[in-house]
Amino acid sequence: MNAFASLVGLTTRAWAHVGRTGGARPFFDDPPPRPASKQPAIFIDKDGTLVENVPYNVDPALLRFMPNACEALHALAAAGYLLVVVTNQSGLARGLFTRRQFAQMQLVLERRLRREAGVELTDLLLCPHAPDERGRPTCLCRKPSAGMLLRAALRHRIDLARSWMVGDTLDDVEAGHRAGCRGILLDSGGETLWRASPLRRPHAVCADWLDVAQAIRTAPAPAGLGVSPPPQHPQALR
């Protein structure tokens, strides 16, 4: 059974999507009309990648974009990439904030992206579940699992082979590879364990969002769905 087919057997309890209206929708709701052909996307981790990492934050006043994120996202959107945020939000399971609070923060985030970057998010998907005591996912949506990426691909007719996952941990990179994307590690300090495996090997390690955009726009077309070549970053190879 392939990864897409395996999603069919999941229960709606295991998944949630926060729509632009601010309400949580079942993971398997009716998708919007699809474009005629598949488009590539940039899957973006939220905390520590798109915005500065403030643990369990839902206060819109504390949202601060990472350096050069707005400029890079504007360039990538202009190059034809959809922009999709995929974020682990275990604070929901831990009772640290509510869906309504997160939705209010999301509305401000989307409004600021329109105003400051001139871009529209295609979607934002979240995993509301907490990991187990060893930090491992207890569901199929929490990264490094690929569930949120696969759902977005079904919903928006995304060409995963031409898409990228950008995040500040190797769990993000692994989620991208599991979905069939290439992955970029934004080395902003989020990765502390550096557990190595082929699935966790990024196509590139970048210190800044402008480097991310450059790496994506100059990368050769994917030859297949294999794992990307090793990055030039010593810690990532431990």
Contacts in CASP RR format, 6 or more apart in sequence:
PFRMAT RR
TARGET T0000
AUTHOR 0000-0000-0000
METHOD contacts of the structure
MODEL  1
MNAFASLVGLTTRAWAHVGRTGGARPFFDDPPPRPASKQPAIFIDKDGTL
VENVPYNVDPALLRFMPNACEALHALAAAGYLLVVVTNQSGLARGLFTRR
QFAQMQLVLERRLRREAGVELTDLLLCPHAPDERGRPTCLCRKPSAGMLL
RAALRHRIDLARSWMVGDTLDDVEAGHRAGCRGILLDSGGETLWRASPLR
RPHAVCADWLDVAQAIRTAPAPAGLGVSPPPQHPQALR
3 146 0 8 1.000
3 150 0 8 1.000
3 178 0 8 1.000
3 179 0 8 1.000
4 150 0 8 1.000
4 153 0 8 1.000
4 154 0 8 1.000
6 140 0 8 1.000
7 140 0 8 1.000
7 147 0 8 1.000
7 150 0 8 1.000
7 151 0 8 1.000
7 154 0 8 1.000
10 27 0 8 1.000
10 28 0 8 1.000
10 140 0 8 1.000
12 26 0 8 1.000
12 27 0 8 1.000
12 28 0 8 1.000
14 27 0 8 1.000
14 129 0 8 1.000
14 139 0 8 1.000
14 140 0 8 1.000
14 141 0 8 1.000
15 26 0 8 1.000
15 27 0 8 1.000
15 28 0 8 1.000
15 139 0 8 1.000
15 140 0 8 1.000
15 141 0 8 1.000
15 147 0 8 1.000
15 151 0 8 1.000
16 24 0 8 1.000
16 25 0 8 1.000
16 26 0 8 1.000
16 27 0 8 1.000
16 99 0 8 1.000
16 126 0 8 1.000
16 127 0 8 1.000
16 128 0 8 1.000
17 24 0 8 1.000
17 25 0 8 1.000
17 26 0 8 1.000
17 27 0 8 1.000
17 29 0 8 1.000
17 123 0 8 1.000
17 125 0 8 1.000
17 126 0 8 1.000
17 151 0 8 1.000
18 24 0 8 1.000
18 25 0 8 1.000
18 99 0 8 1.000
18 102 0 8 1.000
18 103 0 8 1.000
18 106 0 8 1.000
18 124 0 8 1.000
18 125 0 8 1.000
18 126 0 8 1.000
19 25 0 8 1.000
19 103 0 8 1.000
19 106 0 8 1.000
19 123 0 8 1.000
19 124 0 8 1.000
20 107 0 8 1.000
20 110 0 8 1.000
22 100 0 8 1.000
22 103 0 8 1.000
22 104 0 8 1.000
22 106 0 8 1.000
22 107 0 8 1.000
23 99 0 8 1.000
23 100 0 8 1.000
23 103 0 8 1.000
24 99 0 8 1.000
24 103 0 8 1.000
27 141 0 8 1.000
27 151 0 8 1.000
31 154 0 8 1.000
31 155 0 8 1.000
31 156 0 8 1.000
32 155 0 8 1.000
32 156 0 8 1.000
34 156 0 8 1.000
34 157 0 8 1.000
35 157 0 8 1.000
37 157 0 8 1.000
38 157 0 8 1.000
38 158 0 8 1.000
38 159 0 8 1.000
39 80 0 8 1.000
39 81 0 8 1.000
39 82 0 8 1.000
39 156 0 8 1.000
39 157 0 8 1.000
39 158 0 8 1.000
39 159 0 8 1.000
40 80 0 8 1.000
40 81 0 8 1.000
40 82 0 8 1.000
40 158 0 8 1.000
40 159 0 8 1.000
40 162 0 8 1.000
40 163 0 8 1.000
40 164 0 8 1.000
41 81 0 8 1.000
41 82 0 8 1.000
41 83 0 8 1.000
41 84 0 8 1.000
41 122 0 8 1.000
41 152 0 8 1.000
41 153 0 8 1.000
41 156 0 8 1.000
41 158 0 8 1.000
41 159 0 8 1.000
41 163 0 8 1.000
41 164 0 8 1.000
42 73 0 8 1.000
42 76 0 8 1.000
42 81 0 8 1.000
42 82 0 8 1.000
42 83 0 8 1.000
42 84 0 8 1.000
42 163 0 8 1.000
42 164 0 8 1.000
42 166 0 8 1.000
42 216 0 8 1.000
43 84 0 8 1.000
43 85 0 8 1.000
43 86 0 8 1.000
43 149 0 8 1.000
43 152 0 8 1.000
43 163 0 8 1.000
43 164 0 8 1.000
43 165 0 8 1.000
43 166 0 8 1.000
43 175 0 8 1.000
43 176 0 8 1.000
43 179 0 8 1.000
43 181 0 8 1.000
44 50 0 8 1.000
44 73 0 8 1.000
44 83 0 8 1.000
44 84 0 8 1.000
44 85 0 8 1.000
44 86 0 8 1.000
44 166 0 8 1.000
44 167 0 8 1.000
45 85 0 8 1.000
45 86 0 8 1.000
45 87 0 8 1.000
45 143 0 8 1.000
45 165 0 8 1.000
45 166 0 8 1.000
45 167 0 8 1.000
45 168 0 8 1.000
45 169 0 8 1.000
45 172 0 8 1.000
46 85 0 8 1.000
46 87 0 8 1.000
47 53 0 8 1.000
47 54 0 8 1.000
47 55 0 8 1.000
47 57 0 8 1.000
47 87 0 8 1.000
48 66 0 8 1.000
48 167 0 8 1.000
48 168 0 8 1.000
48 186 0 8 1.000
48 188 0 8 1.000
48 189 0 8 1.000
48 190 0 8 1.000
49 66 0 8 1.000
49 166 0 8 1.000
49 167 0 8 1.000
49 168 0 8 1.000
49 172 0 8 1.000
49 186 0 8 1.000
49 188 0 8 1.000
50 65 0 8 1.000
50 66 0 8 1.000
50 69 0 8 1.000
50 85 0 8 1.000
51 63 0 8 1.000
51 64 0 8 1.000
51 65 0 8 1.000
51 66 0 8 1.000
51 69 0 8 1.000
51 109 0 8 1.000
52 64 0 8 1.000
52 65 0 8 1.000
52 66 0 8 1.000
53 168 0 8 1.000
53 188 0 8 1.000
53 190 0 8 1.000
54 62 0 8 1.000
56 91 0 8 1.000
56 94 0 8 1.000
56 96 0 8 1.000
56 97 0 8 1.000
57 63 0 8 1.000
57 105 0 8 1.000
58 97 0 8 1.000
58 101 0 8 1.000
58 102 0 8 1.000
58 104 0 8 1.000
58 105 0 8 1.000
59 105 0 8 1.000
60 104 0 8 1.000
60 105 0 8 1.000
60 108 0 8 1.000
60 109 0 8 1.000
63 105 0 8 1.000
63 108 0 8 1.000
63 109 0 8 1.000
63 112 0 8 1.000
65 112 0 8 1.000
65 116 0 8 1.000
65 117 0 8 1.000
66 186 0 8 1.000
66 188 0 8 1.000
66 209 0 8 1.000
67 208 0 8 1.000
67 209 0 8 1.000
68 208 0 8 1.000
68 209 0 8 1.000
68 210 0 8 1.000
69 117 0 8 1.000
69 209 0 8 1.000
70 113 0 8 1.000
70 116 0 8 1.000
70 117 0 8 1.000
70 118 0 8 1.000
71 117 0 8 1.000
71 209 0 8 1.000
71 210 0 8 1.000
71 213 0 8 1.000
72 209 0 8 1.000
72 210 0 8 1.000
72 212 0 8 1.000
72 213 0 8 1.000
73 83 0 8 1.000
73 113 0 8 1.000
73 117 0 8 1.000
73 119 0 8 1.000
73 209 0 8 1.000
74 117 0 8 1.000
74 118 0 8 1.000
74 119 0 8 1.000
75 213 0 8 1.000
75 217 0 8 1.000
76 83 0 8 1.000
76 213 0 8 1.000
76 216 0 8 1.000
76 217 0 8 1.000
77 83 0 8 1.000
77 118 0 8 1.000
77 119 0 8 1.000
77 120 0 8 1.000
79 217 0 8 1.000
81 163 0 8 1.000
81 164 0 8 1.000
81 216 0 8 1.000
82 122 0 8 1.000
82 156 0 8 1.000
82 158 0 8 1.000
83 119 0 8 1.000
83 120 0 8 1.000
83 121 0 8 1.000
83 122 0 8 1.000
84 121 0 8 1.000
84 122 0 8 1.000
84 123 0 8 1.000
84 124 0 8 1.000
84 125 0 8 1.000
84 149 0 8 1.000
84 152 0 8 1.000
84 156 0 8 1.000
84 158 0 8 1.000
85 121 0 8 1.000
85 123 0 8 1.000
85 124 0 8 1.000
85 125 0 8 1.000
86 124 0 8 1.000
86 125 0 8 1.000
86 126 0 8 1.000
86 143 0 8 1.000
86 148 0 8 1.000
86 149 0 8 1.000
86 152 0 8 1.000
86 165 0 8 1.000
86 175 0 8 1.000
87 124 0 8 1.000
87 125 0 8 1.000
87 126 0 8 1.000
87 127 0 8 1.000
88 126 0 8 1.000
88 127 0 8 1.000
88 142 0 8 1.000
88 143 0 8 1.000
89 102 0 8 1.000
89 126 0 8 1.000
89 127 0 8 1.000
89 128 0 8 1.000
90 127 0 8 1.000
90 128 0 8 1.000
90 129 0 8 1.000
90 130 0 8 1.000
90 131 0 8 1.000
90 142 0 8 1.000
91 97 0 8 1.000
91 128 0 8 1.000
91 130 0 8 1.000
92 98 0 8 1.000
92 99 0 8 1.000
92 102 0 8 1.000
92 126 0 8 1.000
92 128 0 8 1.000
93 128 0 8 1.000
93 129 0 8 1.000
93 130 0 8 1.000
94 130 0 8 1.000
99 128 0 8 1.000
102 126 0 8 1.000
106 124 0 8 1.000
109 124 0 8 1.000
110 120 0 8 1.000
110 121 0 8 1.000
110 124 0 8 1.000
113 119 0 8 1.000
113 120 0 8 1.000
113 121 0 8 1.000
114 120 0 8 1.000
122 152 0 8 1.000
122 156 0 8 1.000
123 152 0 8 1.000
123 155 0 8 1.000
123 156 0 8 1.000
125 141 0 8 1.000
125 148 0 8 1.000
125 151 0 8 1.000
125 152 0 8 1.000
126 148 0 8 1.000
127 139 0 8 1.000
127 141 0 8 1.000
127 142 0 8 1.000
127 143 0 8 1.000
127 148 0 8 1.000
129 137 0 8 1.000
129 138 0 8 1.000
129 139 0 8 1.000
129 141 0 8 1.000
129 142 0 8 1.000
130 138 0 8 1.000
131 137 0 8 1.000
131 138 0 8 1.000
131 142 0 8 1.000
132 138 0 8 1.000
137 143 0 8 1.000
137 144 0 8 1.000
137 145 0 8 1.000
139 145 0 8 1.000
140 147 0 8 1.000
141 147 0 8 1.000
141 148 0 8 1.000
141 151 0 8 1.000
143 171 0 8 1.000
143 172 0 8 1.000
143 174 0 8 1.000
143 175 0 8 1.000
144 170 0 8 1.000
144 171 0 8 1.000
144 172 0 8 1.000
144 174 0 8 1.000
144 175 0 8 1.000
144 178 0 8 1.000
144 199 0 8 1.000
144 200 0 8 1.000
145 175 0 8 1.000
145 178 0 8 1.000
146 175 0 8 1.000
146 176 0 8 1.000
146 178 0 8 1.000
146 179 0 8 1.000
146 180 0 8 1.000
147 175 0 8 1.000
147 179 0 8 1.000
148 175 0 8 1.000
149 160 0 8 1.000
149 165 0 8 1.000
149 175 0 8 1.000
149 176 0 8 1.000
149 178 0 8 1.000
149 179 0 8 1.000
149 181 0 8 1.000
150 179 0 8 1.000
152 158 0 8 1.000
153 160 0 8 1.000
153 163 0 8 1.000
153 179 0 8 1.000
160 179 0 8 1.000
160 180 0 8 1.000
160 181 0 8 1.000
161 180 0 8 1.000
161 181 0 8 1.000
161 222 0 8 1.000
161 224 0 8 1.000
161 225 0 8 1.000
162 221 0 8 1.000
162 222 0 8 1.000
163 179 0 8 1.000
163 180 0 8 1.000
163 181 0 8 1.000
163 182 0 8 1.000
164 181 0 8 1.000
164 182 0 8 1.000
164 183 0 8 1.000
164 184 0 8 1.000
164 203 0 8 1.000
164 216 0 8 1.000
165 172 0 8 1.000
165 173 0 8 1.000
165 175 0 8 1.000
165 176 0 8 1.000
165 177 0 8 1.000
165 179 0 8 1.000
165 181 0 8 1.000
165 182 0 8 1.000
165 183 0 8 1.000
165 184 0 8 1.000
166 172 0 8 1.000
166 183 0 8 1.000
166 184 0 8 1.000
166 186 0 8 1.000
166 212 0 8 1.000
167 173 0 8 1.000
167 184 0 8 1.000
167 185 0 8 1.000
167 186 0 8 1.000
168 185 0 8 1.000
168 186 0 8 1.000
168 187 0 8 1.000
168 188 0 8 1.000
168 189 0 8 1.000
168 190 0 8 1.000
168 191 0 8 1.000
169 185 0 8 1.000
169 190 0 8 1.000
169 191 0 8 1.000
170 185 0 8 1.000
170 191 0 8 1.000
170 193 0 8 1.000
170 194 0 8 1.000
170 195 0 8 1.000
170 200 0 8 1.000
170 202 0 8 1.000
170 236 0 8 1.000
171 200 0 8 1.000
172 183 0 8 1.000
172 185 0 8 1.000
173 183 0 8 1.000
173 184 0 8 1.000
173 185 0 8 1.000
173 199 0 8 1.000
173 200 0 8 1.000
173 201 0 8 1.000
173 202 0 8 1.000
174 197 0 8 1.000
174 199 0 8 1.000
174 200 0 8 1.000
176 182 0 8 1.000
176 183 0 8 1.000
177 183 0 8 1.000
177 199 0 8 1.000
177 200 0 8 1.000
177 227 0 8 1.000
177 228 0 8 1.000
178 199 0 8 1.000
180 225 0 8 1.000
180 226 0 8 1.000
182 203 0 8 1.000
182 219 0 8 1.000
182 222 0 8 1.000
182 228 0 8 1.000
183 202 0 8 1.000
183 203 0 8 1.000
183 204 0 8 1.000
183 228 0 8 1.000
184 202 0 8 1.000
184 203 0 8 1.000
184 204 0 8 1.000
184 205 0 8 1.000
184 206 0 8 1.000
184 212 0 8 1.000
184 215 0 8 1.000
184 216 0 8 1.000
185 191 0 8 1.000
185 202 0 8 1.000
185 204 0 8 1.000
185 205 0 8 1.000
185 206 0 8 1.000
185 231 0 8 1.000
185 233 0 8 1.000
185 236 0 8 1.000
186 206 0 8 1.000
186 207 0 8 1.000
186 209 0 8 1.000
186 212 0 8 1.000
187 205 0 8 1.000
187 206 0 8 1.000
187 207 0 8 1.000
187 233 0 8 1.000
188 207 0 8 1.000
194 235 0 8 1.000
194 236 0 8 1.000
194 238 0 8 1.000
196 236 0 8 1.000
196 237 0 8 1.000
196 238 0 8 1.000
198 227 0 8 1.000
199 227 0 8 1.000
201 227 0 8 1.000
201 228 0 8 1.000
201 230 0 8 1.000
201 231 0 8 1.000
201 236 0 8 1.000
202 228 0 8 1.000
202 231 0 8 1.000
202 233 0 8 1.000
202 236 0 8 1.000
203 215 0 8 1.000
203 219 0 8 1.000
203 228 0 8 1.000
203 229 0 8 1.000
203 231 0 8 1.000
204 211 0 8 1.000
204 212 0 8 1.000
204 215 0 8 1.000
204 219 0 8 1.000
204 231 0 8 1.000
205 231 0 8 1.000
205 232 0 8 1.000
205 233 0 8 1.000
205 236 0 8 1.000
206 212 0 8 1.000
206 215 0 8 1.000
230 236 0 8 1.000
230 237 0 8 1.000
231 237 0 8 1.000
END
